[in-house]
Amino acid sequence: MSATPVLYLSHGAPPLADDATWTRQLADWSAGLPKPKAILVISAHWEEAPLTVGATAPVPLVYDFWGFPERYYRVTYPAPGAPELAAKVRKLLHGPGTGVHEAPDRGLDHGAYVPLMEMYPDADVPVLQVSMPSLDPHELFELGRKLKPLRDEGVLIIGSGFFTHNLSALRQVGGTDGQPPLWSAEFDQWGAERLHAGDVDALLDFQRKAPAAGLAHPRIEHFAPLFVTLGAGVDDAAPRTVIDGYWYGLAKRSIQLG
């Protein structure tokens, strides 16, 4: 059996569900993948050190957003828990200075369930979310490398962020497919070129090498899950972009390795 692919996706906000184009792109993407035995998500919206394993039994979702219509807070995604996957994660990360913590009441945040609702709407695949223990690109790359063996067991590893993310710097951009700000377009183009070239070193050093990096990511938590993805796909060919374009000016570039 070949290794399950590994993904980095731009997860959007709860209104992604109302975007017919993006929801179709996500659904088409998952339809072309082998159905995973389980899904492991590393989301931009959960930073906790040391690495922490979320709920392995059904618990409420984490509605970690504010100011949206009430209907977005009534969404459910009753995917099965993944205790066996949690045990494998603990085993892979076992070692000196690599303690793994538990948060049994911590449900999936919107970085996990918003895209999964479109990709696996039947909620029939066990899902586990773990925290990002650091924002250091090299540490996250190494985390992905350690998690890579899960791909041989049918686990779909997803780094969930946003390829550009600076809400405060956005101006009116004409809707979901309007003209992006220059800083978003420049960073997206640079990232696409580096991904296509397989230039992992440049991506890891993006804060110094990418144009408009400080504007595209004033805080890097939405780009950081990419490094877990790259680590988990370290021996694969260069990533391919599956989804591109912009959503209210933010680059929604999403990639696959394997």
N, C-alpha and C positions, 0 to 999 in steps of 0.2 A: 504494500500500500504506500503510495506516495504521500509526502508530508502535506498536511493541510496548509493552505496559504495563510499569510499573516497580513493584516490590514492596518492602515492608518486612515481614519476618516474624519472629516469635518462634520461635527454632529449637529450644528445648528442650535436653535432654541426651540421651545415647545411649538411655536407656530410653523415649524418645518412641516408638521402634519398637514398644513393647509396649502403647501406648495406642490402643485401637481407634478411639476417637472422633477423636483428633487426627490420626492417620494417614489416616483417611477424609476429614477436612476438607482436609488438604493435597492428597490425591489428587484430590478433587473440584475444588479450586481450579485445579490445573494442567490438568485435563481441559477447563476452560472457557476456557483461554488458547490463543492461536495457538501452535503448536509453534515454539519459538525456533530460530534458526540456531546460536546460541551463548548461553552464560550467563556473566555477569560477576557475581562475588560479592564483596561487601565485608563481612567478618565481624568481630564484636566480639572475636574471638580472635587477631587479627593486627594489632598496632600496630607500625609501623616507618616511620621517616622517613629520606629522602624516600620517596614512594610507591614500593612495590616490587612487581614483577610476579612471581607465583609460577610454578610449573612449567608448561611448555607441551608437555610430553611425559609419558606415564604414569610416575608415581613413587608410592611408598607414601603412604597417608594419614597425617595427623598425629593421633595419638591423645592429644589434649591434655586428658586428664582422668585422675583418680586414684580408686582405691578401688572400681571397678566390677567385676562378674563378668568372668571371662576372655573370655566369648563376645563382649563388646563390643569387645575388642581384636583380634578376628579378622574383623571386618566389612571388606568391600572395596567399592569403588565405582569401577570401571574406566572412567570417562568418558574420551572422547578429549581430548587436549590441544587448546589453541586458539591456536596461534602467530599466525594471521592476526589474531585479536582482540587479542592482545598488541601487535602492530605498530600497530593502529589506536589503542589506548590510548596508546602512546608518542607517536604523531603528535598526538593531541588535546591531550596535556599538555605538548607541546614549547613551550618559551619560556624567557625569562630567569628563573632561579631555580626552575625546575620540572623538575629532573633526575629521571629515573626509573631506579631501580635494578633489578637482576635477582636472583632467588633461584631458580635452575633446579632445585634439589633440594627445594624447599618444596612439599609436597603439600597437598591440601585438608584443612582442620581440621574439627572436628565442627560448627562453625557453618555450614559449607557442605554437607558430605556428609550429615549427619543429615536435614535437610529434603529435600534432593535425592533421597535414596533413596526417599522417599515420593511425591515429585512426579514424578520421572522415573526410575522403577525400572529401566528397561532400560539406563540409563547410556549412551544413544546420542546425547546432545547434548554437543558440546564445552564444557568448563567452564574458566574462568580465574578465579583468585582474586588479588586485589590487596590490599595492606595499607592500613590507615587511617594516613595520614601525620600525623594530628593528632587531638586530641579537641575542637578548637575548633568549635562548631556552625557558625559562619559560613564557616570554611575548608572544612568538609565539604560544606556547601550549595553552595559554589562549585565544589568538585570534581564534585559531581553535575551541576551545570549544564554543566560542560565535557564530561562523558561523555554527556550527553543525545543528541547526534547518533547514537550507536550504536543507539538505539531505532529509528531510521529504516532500519537495516540488519538488523533482525530479531533484535537482541540483547536478551535479558531481563536487566535489571539488578536485582539483589537485594541490599538491605541486610539483613543477618541479625544480629539481636540478641535482646533480650527486653524487653518493654514495661515491666515492673518487674523489678528484679534485686537482691536483697539476701539472699543465702543465710544469712548469719550472724544476721539479724534474724527469720528464720522460726521459728515455733513449730509445734507439731503442728496441722495444719489439716485433718485428716480425709481424707487421700488426694488424688487428682488433681483432684477437683471439690469439695473441702471449702470451708468459709467462709474467704475470704481475710482477711489482717490488714487493719486499717483503713487503714494507710498505703498498701497496695497498691491497695485499692479506691478510695480518694480520688484517688490519682494517675491511675489508669486512667480514672476518670470525667472528670477534668479533661482528660486527653489526648484522650479520645474527643470531647469537646465542642469542643476547639480544632481537631482534625482536621476534624470535620464543618463547622466554620465557615470552614475554610481559613485559619486564623489562624497563618500561618507565623512571624510576628514573635514571638508569644507562645511558640510551641514552641521557637524558637531561644533564647529567654530563659527556658527552663523552670526553670533552677536558682533564679531569683528569683521566678518567677510561679506555679509549680505547687505545690499543697499537698503536703506530705510529700516534696518532691523529694530531700532529703538521705537519707531512709530508703529511698525507692523506688530511688534510684541513688546510693549512697555513693561510687561511682566510676562515671563515666558511659559506659564503653565499650560497654555493651549498649544504650543509647539512641542513641548517636552514629551508628550506621549509618542511622537514620531520616533524618538530615539530608542524607546522600547521596541517598537516595530522593526527598526533597522537592525537592532541587535538580534532579535528573534529570526531575522531573515538574512543573517550575516553571510551565509554561503550561497545564497540565491543570486540569480542574475539581477541586474539593475531593476529597481522598481518600475512599474508601469502605472501611469495615471489612469484611473477609471472614471473619476468625476472631476470636472474643472468648472471654471466660470465663477460667478460672484453672487453673493446674497446680501443685499443691502450694503454693497461695497466691500464685503469681506470675501477673501478667496476661499472657496469651498473645496480646494484640491484634495483629493483622496486617492490613496495609492494601494497597490497590492504587490506583494512579493510571493513568488512561488506559484 
